[in-house]
Amino acid sequence: MNPDTGSRSTRLEVVMDSISTDGSVSRRTVLATGGGVALAASTLAACGGGDGTTPSGPSSSQSAMAGAGGGAGRVLAKVSDVPVGGAVSATDAQGKPLIVSQPSAGSVVAFSAICTHMGCTVAPDGKILRCPCHGSTYDPATGTNTGGPAPRPLSKVTVSVKDGNVVEG
């Protein structure tokens, strides 16, 4: 409290009170002000990153297959890289995570890899798809939620097979 006004002192008043008459600033003021700046900087840095559940980008093989185009016709994976009865992770032309599955030999399907519970990135885990955040599971052949808190299936993405590749559209 400021004894002269009866109101709370502001940071400026505290700093101004600690400047001596010769214009120098006390070590305590420099350390206290510097600590506040460091705290603000670390808080901003912590707000800048992702949630750590998504990969940093497509693999080099996915990048090489992506070509110059985007959207429909963009290669997501080689059919031979997708295990029969299993799935692989991929990204669409906008960089959004996808799951590409091959329920039976030569038959491919794809789904958004965004968990319908809290939006984390789902990934293949053996014969299921699993969300690392809260344990939701999905069937890789249908995208149906099979366990955990996920309220609905994964969104289907249209894909086709062209020249041995799984392509968007």
N, C-alpha and C positions, 0 to 999 in steps of 0.2 A: 504494500500500500504506500502511496505517496503521502507523507505526513502533511504536506502543504495543501493538497486538494482533497484528500480522503478517498481518492480513486486508486485503482491498481496502476502500478507503474508499467509503462510499455517498455519493450526491449530497447528502444531508442533512448528513453530516459535513463535506463540502467547503464547503457554504454556511455551516454553523455556524462553521467555522474562519476564514471570511473576515469574520465580523462582529467589528468592533472592540469593545473593552471599554466604549466609550461607547454601544453599541447601534446604531451606524450600519453600513451595508452598503457594501462597496467597489463602485466603478463596474464593475470586472471581474466581480464576482459578478452584478450586475444584468444586464450585457450577456450573460453566459454563460447565465444562467437564462432571460432573455428570448428568446435565440436558440433554446433548446430548446422553449419554448412556441410560438414562431413556426413551427418545423419541425413540431411536432405538429399545429398548426392547418392548415398547408398540406397535410399528409398526409391529414388527415381530409377536407378540401375536395376533394382529388383522388379520393378514394374515392366521393364522392357522386354523380357524374354517370353518364350512360349511355356507351355505347361510341361514340357519334357516327355510327353507321351507320343509325339509324332516324330518320324524320322526327319532328318535335315533336308532331304530331297530324294529324288529318284536315284536308283543305283546307276552305275555307269552303263550297264547293259540297257536299262530302260532309257537313259538319256541318249544313247547311241541309236536306239530304235525309234525314238520320238521324231526324228527328222525335223524339217523346217516348218511343217504345217502344224495346225492345232485343230482340235475339235474332232468332227466326224472323220473316221478313217485313220486316226492316230493310233499307232501300235502301242498296246498296253503291255503285252508279254508274248513270248513265243509259246504256242500250244505245248510244245515239248518241255517247257520249263514249268508247266502247271501239272502237279501230280494228279493222277486219276484218283478221285475220291478226296482230294485235298484242294488247297488254295494257295495263292501267292498274293503279296501286297503289290500294289501299283499306284500310279497317280494319273489323273486325267490331264487334259490340256491346260486346265487352270491351276494345276498343282494340288488338287483335292485328292485325299487318299481314297483308294478303291481296293476292293477284294475281287480277284479273278479266280473262279473255281471251275473245276472240270469234274462234274458229278459222275460222268461215264466217259469212256474214251471218245474223243472227238466232239463232245458236247460241252460248251462253255457257257457260263453265266457270270455276271458281275453285279456287285452291290457297292453302295457307299460304305466306306469303312468308319463312318461316324456313328458311334454308339447312340442308340435312341434314349439312353438314360440321361447322361450328362455331357455328351458330346466328345468323349475321349476317342482315341483312334483304336479300332479293333484290329487284331492281327491273327493270322493263322497260328494255331497251336495244336499240332497233330491233326486229328480228324474233326476238330471244331474250330470256331472262330471265338476268340476270347478278348474281352475288354480288360486292360490292365488296371483300370481305376477302381471298379467296384465288382468285378467278377462276372459280369453278364456274359452269357455264351449264346452263340448262334450256330445254326446249321449252315455249313458252307454251300450246300446244294440249293437251298431255298431262301436263305437269309432270315429264316424264322428264329425268333428268340426262344431259346431252350432252357434258360436258367438265369438267375440273378434278377436284379431290379429293372432291367430294360422293359419298357412298357409295350413295345411293338417291334416288328421285324425291321431289318435293314432295308433301305430304299434300293430298288432294283435299278440297274444301269444297263442300257441297251448296248450290246456288243455283238460282233459276228467274227467268223474266222475267214481270213483272207491270206492266201499263200503261206499257210502254216503259222500265221500270227493272229492274236486276239486283237481286234481293232474296235475303237469306239464307233457307235452308230449302228 
